[in-house]
Amino acid sequence: QVELVESGGGSVQAGGSLNLSCAVSGFATSPGCMGWFRQAPGREREGIAIISGRVITAYTDSVKGRFTISKDNSKNTLYLQMNSLKPEDTAMYSCAADRVCGLGAREYLRTGKFAHWGQGTQVTVSS
């Protein structure tokens, strides 16, 4: 069975950094479409970063220049490097995966239409 498990969340002060990881198992081959999403209490889920293949990425405007999505297929792990964190970044962060981004990375960022999801890891940024 496919399983995605996030880790690396925690509490940091504004301006700090966190490195999130998403361990992936159950795929016959490395998934070609992966992403990070977040949801804060009382707000709808927001797509923040997508990686398609090895080089194509898409980011929501609010995290451009601060967050970086990457993956290591040999380790079956997806990463999200988060720098210059702001209180507004506080949310539950979840990773998602699918075989391929058939409609393009930006479309997946918008719709969040992934076949598999993790349970999430909490990120809290204090002022």
DRENPA-3360 file (N, C-alpha, C; in nm, 2 decimals, always signed):
BEGIN
1 = QVELVESG = +0.08/-0.12/+0.00/+0.00/+0.00/+0.00/+0.09/+0.13/+0.00 ~ +0.04/+0.23/-0.07/+0.11/+0.35/-0.07/+0.10/+0.43/+0.06 ~ +0.21/+0.48/+0.11/+0.21/+0.55/+0.24/+0.31/+0.67/+0.22 ~ +0.26/+0.79/+0.27/+0.34/+0.91/+0.28/+0.34/+0.95/+0.42 ~ +0.46/+0.98/+0.48/+0.47/+1.01/+0.62/+0.56/+1.14/+0.63 ~ +0.50/+1.25/+0.68/+0.57/+1.37/+0.70/+0.64/+1.38/+0.83 ~ +0.75/+1.46/+0.83/+0.82/+1.48/+0.96/+0.90/+1.61/+0.94 ~ +0.95/+1.67/+1.05/+1.03/+1.79/+1.05/+0.96/+1.91/+1.10;
9 = GGSVQAGG = +0.83/+1.90/+1.13/+0.76/+2.02/+1.18/+0.79/+2.05/+1.32 ~ +0.75/+2.17/+1.36/+0.78/+2.21/+1.50/+0.74/+2.36/+1.52 ~ +0.79/+2.41/+1.63/+0.77/+2.55/+1.66/+0.90/+2.63/+1.65 ~ +0.89/+2.74/+1.58/+1.00/+2.83/+1.56/+0.96/+2.98/+1.57 ~ +1.05/+3.06/+1.59/+1.02/+3.21/+1.59/+1.03/+3.26/+1.45 ~ +0.96/+3.37/+1.43/+0.96/+3.44/+1.30/+1.10/+3.46/+1.25 ~ +1.13/+3.43/+1.12/+1.26/+3.45/+1.06/+1.34/+3.32/+1.07 ~ +1.29/+3.22/+1.14/+1.36/+3.09/+1.15/+1.34/+3.00/+1.03;
17 = SLNLSCAV = +1.40/+2.88/+1.04/+1.39/+2.78/+0.93/+1.35/+2.65/+0.98 ~ +1.29/+2.57/+0.89/+1.25/+2.43/+0.91/+1.27/+2.35/+0.78 ~ +1.31/+2.22/+0.80/+1.32/+2.13/+0.69/+1.22/+2.02/+0.70 ~ +1.12/+2.02/+0.62/+1.02/+1.91/+0.62/+1.06/+1.80/+0.53 ~ +1.03/+1.67/+0.57/+1.05/+1.56/+0.49/+0.93/+1.48/+0.47 ~ +0.92/+1.41/+0.36/+0.80/+1.32/+0.33/+0.86/+1.19/+0.28 ~ +0.85/+1.09/+0.36/+0.90/+0.95/+0.32/+0.79/+0.88/+0.25 ~ +0.82/+0.83/+0.13/+0.72/+0.77/+0.04/+0.75/+0.62/+0.03;
25 = SGFATSPG = +0.65/+0.54/+0.04/+0.66/+0.39/+0.02/+0.54/+0.34/-0.06 ~ +0.56/+0.22/-0.12/+0.45/+0.16/-0.18/+0.44/+0.18/-0.33 ~ +0.52/+0.27/-0.39/+0.51/+0.29/-0.54/+0.61/+0.19/-0.60 ~ +0.57/+0.14/-0.72/+0.66/+0.05/-0.79/+0.78/+0.13/-0.85 ~ +0.75/+0.26/-0.89/+0.86/+0.35/-0.93/+0.84/+0.48/-0.86 ~ +0.94/+0.56/-0.85/+0.93/+0.69/-0.79/+0.82/+0.78/-0.85 ~ +0.73/+0.84/-0.77/+0.62/+0.92/-0.83/+0.68/+1.04/-0.90 ~ +0.62/+1.07/-1.01/+0.67/+1.19/-1.09/+0.61/+1.32/-1.06;
33 = CMGWFRQA = +0.51/+1.32/-0.97/+0.44/+1.44/-0.93/+0.42/+1.44/-0.78 ~ +0.48/+1.54/-0.71/+0.47/+1.55/-0.57/+0.45/+1.69/-0.53 ~ +0.39/+1.71/-0.41/+0.37/+1.85/-0.37/+0.35/+1.86/-0.22 ~ +0.35/+1.99/-0.17/+0.33/+2.02/-0.04/+0.21/+2.12/-0.03 ~ +0.12/+2.09/+0.07/+0.00/+2.17/+0.09/-0.01/+2.21/+0.24 ~ -0.08/+2.31/+0.27/-0.10/+2.35/+0.41/-0.24/+2.39/+0.44 ~ -0.28/+2.38/+0.56/-0.41/+2.42/+0.60/-0.41/+2.47/+0.74 ~ -0.45/+2.60/+0.76/-0.46/+2.66/+0.89/-0.60/+2.65/+0.94;
41 = PGREREGI = -0.62/+2.65/+1.08/-0.75/+2.64/+1.13/-0.84/+2.75/+1.08 ~ -0.96/+2.71/+1.03/-1.06/+2.80/+0.98/-1.03/+2.85/+0.83 ~ -0.93/+2.79/+0.77/-0.89/+2.83/+0.63/-0.89/+2.71/+0.54 ~ -0.91/+2.73/+0.42/-0.91/+2.62/+0.32/-0.77/+2.58/+0.29 ~ -0.75/+2.45/+0.24/-0.62/+2.40/+0.21/-0.56/+2.48/+0.10 ~ -0.43/+2.51/+0.11/-0.36/+2.59/+0.01/-0.24/+2.51/-0.05 ~ -0.23/+2.51/-0.18/-0.11/+2.44/-0.24/+0.00/+2.54/-0.23 ~ +0.12/+2.49/-0.19/+0.23/+2.58/-0.17/+0.35/+2.55/-0.27;
49 = AIISGRVI = +0.37/+2.42/-0.30/+0.48/+2.39/-0.39/+0.46/+2.25/-0.45 ~ +0.49/+2.24/-0.58/+0.48/+2.12/-0.66/+0.61/+2.09/-0.73 ~ +0.65/+1.97/-0.74/+0.77/+1.93/-0.82/+0.72/+1.82/-0.92 ~ +0.74/+1.84/-1.05/+0.71/+1.75/-1.15/+0.84/+1.70/-1.22 ~ +0.85/+1.57/-1.23/+0.98/+1.52/-1.28/+1.09/+1.55/-1.18 ~ +1.20/+1.59/-1.23/+1.31/+1.63/-1.15/+1.34/+1.78/-1.15 ~ +1.29/+1.86/-1.24/+1.33/+2.00/-1.25/+1.22/+2.10/-1.25 ~ +1.10/+2.06/-1.29/+0.99/+2.15/-1.30/+0.92/+2.17/-1.17;
57 = TAYTDSVK = +0.91/+2.30/-1.12/+0.85/+2.33/-1.00/+0.75/+2.44/-1.01 ~ +0.66/+2.45/-0.92/+0.56/+2.56/-0.91/+0.54/+2.60/-0.77 ~ +0.53/+2.73/-0.74/+0.52/+2.78/-0.60/+0.40/+2.88/-0.60 ~ +0.33/+2.88/-0.48/+0.24/+2.99/-0.46/+0.32/+3.11/-0.43 ~ +0.26/+3.23/-0.47/+0.34/+3.35/-0.46/+0.39/+3.39/-0.32 ~ +0.31/+3.35/-0.22/+0.35/+3.39/-0.08/+0.47/+3.32/-0.03 ~ +0.52/+3.21/-0.10/+0.64/+3.14/-0.05/+0.76/+3.15/-0.14 ~ +0.74/+3.21/-0.26/+0.85/+3.22/-0.36/+0.97/+3.29/-0.30;
65 = GRFTISKD = +1.09/+3.24/-0.32/+1.21/+3.29/-0.26/+1.24/+3.25/-0.12 ~ +1.14/+3.19/-0.05/+1.16/+3.15/+0.09/+1.16/+3.00/+0.10 ~ +1.07/+2.93/+0.03/+1.06/+2.78/+0.03/+1.12/+2.72/-0.09 ~ +1.18/+2.60/-0.08/+1.23/+2.52/-0.19/+1.19/+2.38/-0.18 ~ +1.12/+2.33/-0.28/+1.08/+2.19/-0.29/+1.19/+2.11/-0.37 ~ +1.22/+1.99/-0.32/+1.31/+1.90/-0.39/+1.28/+1.76/-0.35 ~ +1.34/+1.66/-0.42/+1.32/+1.52/-0.38/+1.45/+1.44/-0.41 ~ +1.46/+1.33/-0.34/+1.57/+1.24/-0.36/+1.51/+1.11/-0.39;
73 = NSKNTLYL = +1.50/+1.07/-0.52/+1.44/+0.94/-0.56/+1.51/+0.82/-0.50 ~ +1.64/+0.83/-0.48/+1.71/+0.72/-0.43/+1.67/+0.69/-0.28 ~ +1.63/+0.79/-0.21/+1.59/+0.78/-0.07/+1.44/+0.78/-0.06 ~ +1.36/+0.79/-0.17/+1.22/+0.79/-0.17/+1.17/+0.90/-0.08 ~ +1.22/+1.02/-0.08/+1.19/+1.12/+0.01/+1.17/+1.26/-0.06 ~ +1.07/+1.33/-0.02/+1.04/+1.46/-0.07/+1.07/+1.56/+0.04 ~ +1.13/+1.68/+0.00/+1.17/+1.78/+0.10/+1.10/+1.91/+0.08 ~ +1.09/+1.99/+0.18/+1.05/+2.13/+0.17/+1.14/+2.21/+0.27;
81 = QMNSLKPE = +1.23/+2.29/+0.21/+1.32/+2.38/+0.29/+1.24/+2.51/+0.31 ~ +1.22/+2.54/+0.43/+1.14/+2.66/+0.46/+1.23/+2.76/+0.54 ~ +1.26/+2.88/+0.47/+1.34/+2.98/+0.53/+1.25/+3.11/+0.55 ~ +1.31/+3.20/+0.64/+1.24/+3.33/+0.66/+1.09/+3.31/+0.70 ~ +1.07/+3.22/+0.79/+0.93/+3.18/+0.82/+0.86/+3.30/+0.89 ~ +0.73/+3.31/+0.86/+0.64/+3.41/+0.91/+0.53/+3.35/+0.99 ~ +0.47/+3.43/+1.08/+0.35/+3.37/+1.15/+0.24/+3.32/+1.06 ~ +0.22/+3.38/+0.95/+0.12/+3.34/+0.85/+0.15/+3.20/+0.79;
89 = DTAMYSCA = +0.27/+3.15/+0.81/+0.30/+3.02/+0.76/+0.25/+2.91/+0.85 ~ +0.21/+2.95/+0.97/+0.16/+2.85/+1.07/+0.04/+2.77/+1.01 ~ +0.06/+2.64/+1.01/-0.04/+2.55/+0.95/+0.00/+2.40/+0.96 ~ -0.09/+2.31/+0.93/-0.06/+2.17/+0.91/-0.01/+2.15/+0.77 ~ +0.11/+2.10/+0.76/+0.17/+2.08/+0.62/+0.16/+1.93/+0.58 ~ +0.10/+1.91/+0.47/+0.09/+1.77/+0.42/+0.16/+1.75/+0.28 ~ +0.21/+1.64/+0.26/+0.27/+1.61/+0.13/+0.17/+1.52/+0.05 ~ +0.18/+1.52/-0.08/+0.10/+1.45/-0.17/+0.18/+1.39/-0.29;
97 = ADRVCGLG = +0.13/+1.28/-0.35/+0.21/+1.22/-0.46/+0.11/+1.16/-0.56 ~ +0.16/+1.15/-0.68/+0.09/+1.09/-0.79/+0.19/+1.04/-0.89 ~ +0.15/+0.96/-0.98/+0.25/+0.90/-1.08/+0.31/+1.01/-1.17 ~ +0.22/+1.10/-1.21/+0.26/+1.21/-1.30/+0.17/+1.33/-1.29 ~ +0.22/+1.45/-1.32/+0.14/+1.57/-1.32/+0.09/+1.58/-1.46 ~ -0.02/+1.51/-1.49/-0.07/+1.50/-1.63/-0.11/+1.64/-1.68 ~ -0.16/+1.73/-1.60/-0.21/+1.86/-1.64/-0.11/+1.97/-1.61 ~ +0.01/+1.93/-1.57/+0.11/+2.03/-1.54/+0.12/+2.07/-1.39;
105 = AREYLRTG = +0.24/+2.11/-1.35/+0.26/+2.14/-1.20/+0.17/+2.25/-1.15 ~ +0.16/+2.35/-1.23/+0.08/+2.47/-1.18/-0.07/+2.43/-1.16 ~ -0.12/+2.34/-1.25/-0.26/+2.30/-1.23/-0.28/+2.22/-1.11 ~ -0.18/+2.13/-1.08/-0.19/+2.05/-0.95/-0.17/+2.14/-0.83 ~ -0.10/+2.25/-0.84/-0.09/+2.34/-0.73/-0.22/+2.41/-0.70 ~ -0.30/+2.43/-0.80/-0.43/+2.50/-0.79/-0.53/+2.40/-0.74 ~ -0.54/+2.28/-0.79/-0.65/+2.19/-0.77/-0.62/+2.09/-0.65 ~ -0.49/+2.05/-0.63/-0.45/+1.96/-0.53/-0.51/+1.82/-0.56;
113 = KFAHWGQG = -0.52/+1.79/-0.69/-0.58/+1.66/-0.73/-0.47/+1.55/-0.73 ~ -0.44/+1.50/-0.61/-0.34/+1.39/-0.60/-0.41/+1.27/-0.55 ~ -0.35/+1.15/-0.59/-0.41/+1.03/-0.55/-0.37/+0.98/-0.41 ~ -0.26/+1.03/-0.36/-0.21/+0.99/-0.23/-0.17/+1.11/-0.14 ~ -0.20/+1.10/-0.01/-0.18/+1.21/+0.08/-0.12/+1.15/+0.21 ~ -0.04/+1.23/+0.28/+0.01/+1.20/+0.41/-0.08/+1.26/+0.51 ~ -0.05/+1.24/+0.64/-0.14/+1.29/+0.75/-0.10/+1.43/+0.80 ~ +0.02/+1.47/+0.76/+0.06/+1.61/+0.80/+0.15/+1.62/+0.91;
121 = TQVTVSS = +0.22/+1.74/+0.92/+0.31/+1.77/+1.03/+0.29/+1.92/+1.06 ~ +0.27/+1.95/+1.19/+0.24/+2.08/+1.23/+0.36/+2.18/+1.23 ~ +0.34/+2.30/+1.17/+0.44/+2.40/+1.17/+0.38/+2.52/+1.24 ~ +0.45/+2.57/+1.35/+0.40/+2.69/+1.42/+0.51/+2.79/+1.43 ~ +0.48/+2.91/+1.38/+0.57/+3.02/+1.38/+0.52/+3.13/+1.47 ~ +0.60/+3.17/+1.57/+0.56/+3.27/+1.66/+0.62/+3.41/+1.63 ~ +0.55/+3.51/+1.67/+0.60/+3.65/+1.64/+0.72/+3.68/+1.73;
% end
